[in-house]
Amino acid sequence: MSLSSGVHYRDVKPFWSPLLAGVALGLVLLLTFVLTGHGLGATGASTRLTAWLGLHAAPTATHANAYLGPMVENGNPLSSWISWQVIGVAIGALAASFMAGRFRIQFDGVRSVGAPRRLMTALAGGLMAGFGARVAAGCTSGLGLSGAATLGVAAFVFLGLFFATGLVASRLVKGV
């Protein structure tokens, strides 16, 4: 495929249909429960990474911390299943993007708001989402997918508020 700008890309494979992708995600979630006894999640890995960094930067303070301390008792907080799940997802996504001819590095929204502002708003949004996920004791995948699969009431409340907040934020950012 070639674009009018003269940049040539190899053939790009189409995305999966939403139905097929949803069924595949459901099967992966079921397989994860069966094989590991855990659902899917991601934010626990960033907390484990924080504990590992704290163990190297300030070991006494990290051990004494009520939140991070239990994660470093065995000396290697990255040995948790969730850390390896996130690493596997990243490697799988990278491999899939290469195989589908869709790998590229880009900054969406740069043309409308500028690169520095876009990077800062993306970082701020990511930090707020991560903080909210830790406060809620689960991220979109952990609380939304795994919680809903186990029929947890908190998961359905979270999913409803997540989508409603996304709609409101979209209107505020893009304008009504």
CORGI-V158531 format. One line per field, one symbol per residue. burial: b if it has 16 or more other ideal C-beta (glycine too) atoms within 10 Angstrom, else e. A space follows every 10 residues. Layout:
burial: ???
//
This chain:
burial: eeeeeeeeee eeeeeeeeee eeeeeeeebe ebeeeeeebb bbbbbbbbeb bbebbeeeee ebeeeeebee bbeeeebeeb ebbebbeeee eeeeeeeeee eeeeeeeeee eeeeeeebee eeeeeeeeee eebbebebbb bbbbbbbbbe ebeebeebbe ebeeeeeeee eeeeee
//
